[in-house]
């Protein structure tokens, strides 16, 4: 999974950051992006797209990655901003914030997604469709972003237990939609997203 990283090294780049996000689709909570720089030769047996891993394995890999990474950082964009600028722009903002915190500064980015995901930064960038299954640094960023966001949603679960955020992580499950209809949206729901917006349009916000 390191062919993209090796190719960048051969072209003279030295601080290669994998970038990925978690939380584009949920009805509640922030979108979280991670940027991860790995040392040459980093290996992690069993690594693949974080969505295909069990929660227990993600947690274990999370600790291994943080201990082994040369540098890593998070970018977090809250629901109110997502509603204001839309989820695509919010995802780019989260990714940009993560990349800008990398020290020493990244000189090459491997970004999960299509070209629309490119960031407004003076850094050479390569976008990789399904990059979290093809690039080791993007896969590691995927895990860091996913675990970090899940932990944020667990904190929100204790503030708003009626929505079971610890179980649904903010995604639009049948039970979550029913809880929105019953209790109305809370402060971390994305008002512009379908499901939440329908409830607001019906005048049921509480």
JORAUR-V885748 format. One record per pair of residues at least 4 apart in sequence whose ideal C-beta (glycine too) atoms are under 6 Angstrom apart, sorted by sequence separation. I is the first residue (numbers start at 1). J is the second residue. If there is no record, write none. Layout:
# JORAUR-V885748
{{I;J} {I;J}}
This chain:
# JORAUR-V885748
{{2;6} {38;42} {48;52} {53;57} {61;65} {64;68} {65;69} {77;81} {85;89} {102;106} {113;117} {131;135} {156;160} {164;168} {172;176} {179;183} {185;189} {8;13} {53;58} {82;87} {85;90} {165;170} {168;173} {172;177} {180;185} {191;196} {199;204} {200;205} {111;117} {128;134} {132;138} {190;196} {24;31} {99;106} {118;125} {128;135} {131;138} {132;139} {189;196} {8;16} {23;31} {50;58} {82;90} {157;165} {168;176} {23;32} {81;90} {156;165} {157;166} {21;31} {22;32} {117;127} {132;142} {5;16} {185;196} {21;33} {115;127} {153;165} {154;166} {77;90} {109;123} {113;127} {19;35} {77;93} {108;124} {109;125} {110;126} {111;127} {153;169} {163;179} {77;94} {106;123} {153;170} {162;179} {17;35} {18;36} {177;195} {75;94} {112;131} {150;169} {180;199} {17;37} {112;132} {184;204} {185;205} {162;183} {184;205} {15;37} {75;97} {184;206} {75;98} {96;119} {172;195} {183;206} {74;98} {95;119} {73;98} {110;135} {42;68} {112;138} {160;186} {92;119} {110;137} {73;101} {110;138} {73;102} {38;69} {39;70} {71;102} {71;103} {156;188} {36;69} {37;70} {37;71} {36;72} {35;73} {34;74} {33;75} {32;76} {30;76} {31;77} {30;77} {30;78} {31;90} {31;91} {33;94} {33;95} {24;87} {31;94} {35;98} {34;98} {35;99} {33;98} {24;91} {35;102} {21;91} {74;148} {65;140} {19;95} {62;143} {61;143} {49;132} {49;133} {17;102} {48;133} {58;143} {62;147} {15;104} {17;106} {58;147} {19;109} {15;106} {15;107} {16;108} {17;109} {18;110} {19;111} {20;112} {47;139} {50;142} {50;143} {13;107} {13;108} {50;146} {38;137} {8;108} {36;137} {36;140} {36;141} {4;110} {34;141} {83;190} {36;144} {82;190} {83;191} {79;188} {83;192} {34;144} {34;145} {79;190} {20;132} {33;145} {32;145} {32;148} {18;135} {32;149} {20;138} {18;137} {18;138} {20;141} {19;141} {20;142} {18;141} {22;145} {21;145} {22;146} {29;153} {20;145} {23;149} {22;149} {4;135} {5;137} {2;136} {1;136} {29;170} {28;170} {27;170} {26;170} {26;171} {27;172} {29;188} {28;188} {28;189} {27;190} {27;193} {27;195} {27;196}}
